[in-house]
Amino acid sequence: MNKNIPFQGKESFQRMNFLYQASHLLTKIPEARDVATSLGHVMVAVSKKSVLRMEPAVKRTLCKGCHGVLVPGVTARVRLRRKPCARLVWTCLRCGTPKSFVAGRDHRLWAERPEAVVQEITCGEPVAPPRREEGEAVKCVTTHLDNLTFHKLSGPSGQSAPPASVADTS
């Protein structure tokens, strides 16, 4: 098997990963928070330019106003609001922009549901394809490239679903 097959957006994901980690580390230093925010701006710009979606967990930790990393107690104030419905409100201490998230027990993001997975990329050991119900006809093609695993699922008619967001978990 040829291990030198390029992966679309791999360099962009690596750059976004580095920028997020650097921004998160610099956020902890009070004198370097402006630099951390500018790294957040660059990360969002890389994501937009390469037309790649950020992982929802990463996206939740970025301020929509100044693109700084939100760290509870350091750069963000976190409050639980119960009315009209239970939600978590993160407020950026730099620009004052609030972010609200539903805090229900059974609430799950679409990206976290099993039916939303079309293509999965993992780093490290090869991962078995996701399991399906016994009566469900699903064709699964698995490819291993450069320590990355791809799972492409298609339904009973053989047509694959539209591409979903792809996240680098390194």
N, C-alpha and C positions, 0 to 999 in steps of 0.2 A: 504494500500500500504506500502511495506517495504521501509523505508527511509534510511536503512543502507547498501544499495547496493553500492559497491565501484565503483568509476569512474576511468578508466584507465588513468594514468598520472596526476591525480588531485594534488598529492603532488608535482610533478615536476613543474606544472604550478604555484602553490602557491610559490614555492621556486624561480622560475624565476621571478615572479612578485615582490617578496620581494627584490631580488638582483637588479632588474632594478630600483626600487624606491630608494633603498639605494645608488646605484651608481649615480643616478640623483641628490640626495641631497648632496652627498659628492663632486660632480663636482663643486658645487658653492663655496666650500672652497678651496682656492688655495693650501694650504699645504696638502690637502687630495686627490688630483687628482690622485696620484699613486694608492691609495687604491681603488678609484672609478674605475680605469681602471682594476685592478685585479678582482674586483667584476664583471665587464663586461666579463672578460675571463671565470670566473666561470659560469656565466649565459649561455654563448655560449656552454661551456662544458656540462652543464646539459641538454641543448636542444639537443645536438648531442648524448649524451649517452642514453637519454630516447626516442630518435627518434621522437621528437615533433617539429613542426614548430612554429617559432615565428610569431606573427602578423606582417603584412607588415609595419604598422605604427611604431611599435617598432623597427623592423629591419632597417628601414630607419634612425633612430636616433643613430645607433651604427656605429662606425668607423670600416671599414673592416680590417684595418691594426693593430690598437692597442686595439680594442674593447672598447674604451672609449665612453661615452655618448656625442653626438654632440649637444651642446647648442650654437645657433647663438650668436656671439659676445663674448662668454666666451671660448669655446673650439673649435669653428668652424668659418670659414669665408664663407659666403654665397654670391654667385654672380649669376646674371642672364646673360647667354650667348645667343645671338640671332643667331649666325652663326655656323654651317650650318643650324641648326634648334634650335628653342627655347628650352632651358634646364636650369635647376637649378644646379649649381655646388657647393657642400659643400666640403670644404677643412679642414681637421683636423689640428689644430694648434700644436698638439703634435708630430704627425709623418709625416704630410704632405700628407697623402693619400686623393685623390679626389674621390668624389662620384657624379655621374651625374644622374639627373632625368628629364624625358620629362616634359615640361611645357606647353603643348598644352591645349587649353580650353576644348576640348572634349575628352582628354585622360583619361581613367579609367583603373585601375589595374584589372587583371582578377579576383582577389579575391573580388573586389567590385561589380562585375556584378551579376545580379540575377541568371543567368544560372549556375554560379559556385558554388552556395550553395548546398551542399549535406547534411551536418550535422551542426546544429547551436547549440551553447551552450551559455546560458545566465544566469546571476545570478540575483536574485531579484524576482519580480513578474513574474508569468507565461506569456509567450508571445504567441500570436496567430501564427499559422503557416503562412508562406509566401503565399500571394495570387498568383494565376495563371490565365492565360487567360481562358475564358469561355469554349472553345472547347478542351482544353488540359486535357487529362486524367492523373492525378497524384495521387498516393496513398501517404498519409501522416500519419506517426505514431508519436505521441507525448508522451514522457515519462517525468515525473517530479521526480527528485532525489535530495534530499538534497538542495533544493532551486536552482537547476540547471534545465534547460529545454533543451531537445534534440528534434530535428526535423529530421527525416530520410525520405527523399523523394525517390520515385522510379517512373520510367516511366511507360508507358502503358503496357509493357510486364511483369511487376512485378519484373524486375531485378533492383537492386539498383546500382547507379553510384559508381565509385571508391571513397574511402574515401578522403576527402579534409583535409586541415589543420584545426585544432581545436584550438580555442583561448579562454582563460579564461579572461573574461572582468571584473574581480573584481578589 
